[in-house]
């Protein structure tokens, strides 16, 4: 073990690489989102601690508080996503000729959408915070904001994929359609916003 390397990160990626079905794409999406929120908090926290930016400290403090809360929630969603997958896996093994199977499978499928749907919403909130961090952070920390925006975009896109992989099995279902509409709306709005933050940082770094 490398000295100082977070054991939990190594263990999580080992679990992700294993033949176990969980953690999977949903867990990876949540981790990306948590990393994005952490970078947002770091850039804001370090900027707020400098006298030069004292006039921004209060707003930066609010960003830190919100980003820390999002990071914690996203990490919790890794476990929730895995827990919600188990009933769905069990439902797929039920007898197809049992009249109760269709209803059980539907409920398990919709339940499996819950964690990635919340991951998507959290990622979108993180993107909003990163937009403000882009405006308020010290230039020395803008690369971290840009990395956070790229990670938040990946988190949102991966969360959307993990909702859609479930809703596609329920074509025409009213609840499924509502979820798909929200996923489409959030993705259409927030993926470009995240890209705009990272692109603006890249332009600044290249002096364009």
ChimeraX attribute file (.defattr): number of C-alpha atoms within 10 A of each C-alpha:
attribute: neighborCount
match mode: 1-to-1
recipient: residues
	/A:1	7
	/A:2	6
	/A:3	6
	/A:4	6
	/A:5	9
	/A:6	10
	/A:7	11
	/A:8	9
	/A:9	11
	/A:10	12
	/A:11	11
	/A:12	15
	/A:13	13
	/A:14	12
	/A:15	15
	/A:16	17
	/A:17	13
	/A:18	12
	/A:19	9
	/A:20	9
	/A:21	14
	/A:22	19
	/A:23	22
	/A:24	19
	/A:25	19
	/A:26	30
	/A:27	29
	/A:28	19
	/A:29	29
	/A:30	33
	/A:31	24
	/A:32	27
	/A:33	35
	/A:34	31
	/A:35	19
	/A:36	31
	/A:37	33
	/A:38	23
	/A:39	27
	/A:40	35
	/A:41	31
	/A:42	19
	/A:43	27
	/A:44	31
	/A:45	19
	/A:46	17
	/A:47	24
	/A:48	23
	/A:49	14
	/A:50	12
	/A:51	10
	/A:52	11
	/A:53	15
	/A:54	12
	/A:55	10
	/A:56	17
	/A:57	20
	/A:58	11
	/A:59	15
	/A:60	27
	/A:61	17
	/A:62	15
	/A:63	24
	/A:64	25
	/A:65	14
	/A:66	17
	/A:67	26
	/A:68	19
	/A:69	16
	/A:70	23
	/A:71	26
	/A:72	13
	/A:73	17
	/A:74	28
	/A:75	18
	/A:76	16
	/A:77	23
	/A:78	23
	/A:79	16
	/A:80	17
	/A:81	24
	/A:82	18
	/A:83	15
	/A:84	18
	/A:85	22
	/A:86	14
	/A:87	17
	/A:88	20
	/A:89	14
	/A:90	12
	/A:91	20
	/A:92	15
	/A:93	10
	/A:94	14
	/A:95	11
	/A:96	11
	/A:97	8
	/A:98	8
	/A:99	9
	/A:100	11
	/A:101	16
	/A:102	16
	/A:103	11
	/A:104	16
	/A:105	21
	/A:106	19
	/A:107	14
	/A:108	21
	/A:109	26
	/A:110	18
	/A:111	16
	/A:112	26
	/A:113	24
	/A:114	16
	/A:115	27
	/A:116	29
	/A:117	23
	/A:118	19
	/A:119	33
	/A:120	31
	/A:121	20
	/A:122	26
	/A:123	35
	/A:124	24
	/A:125	17
	/A:126	30
	/A:127	29
	/A:128	17
	/A:129	23
	/A:130	33
	/A:131	19
	/A:132	17
	/A:133	27
	/A:134	24
	/A:135	12
	/A:136	19
	/A:137	24
	/A:138	17
	/A:139	16
	/A:140	10
	/A:141	18
	/A:142	24
	/A:143	18
	/A:144	24
	/A:145	31
	/A:146	27
	/A:147	20
	/A:148	29
	/A:149	34
	/A:150	22
	/A:151	25
	/A:152	33
	/A:153	29
	/A:154	22
	/A:155	31
	/A:156	32
	/A:157	19
	/A:158	23
	/A:159	31
	/A:160	27
	/A:161	19
	/A:162	23
	/A:163	26
	/A:164	20
	/A:165	13
	/A:166	18
	/A:167	23
	/A:168	14
	/A:169	13
	/A:170	17
	/A:171	9
	/A:172	10
	/A:173	12
	/A:174	10
	/A:175	12
	/A:176	21
	/A:177	15
	/A:178	12
	/A:179	19
	/A:180	18
	/A:181	12
	/A:182	15
	/A:183	21
	/A:184	13
	/A:185	11
	/A:186	18
	/A:187	20
	/A:188	11
	/A:189	11
	/A:190	23
	/A:191	21
	/A:192	12
	/A:193	19
	/A:194	26
	/A:195	18
	/A:196	16
	/A:197	25
	/A:198	26
	/A:199	15
	/A:200	15
	/A:201	21
	/A:202	16
	/A:203	10
	/A:204	13
	/A:205	12
	/A:206	8
	/A:207	7
	/A:208	7
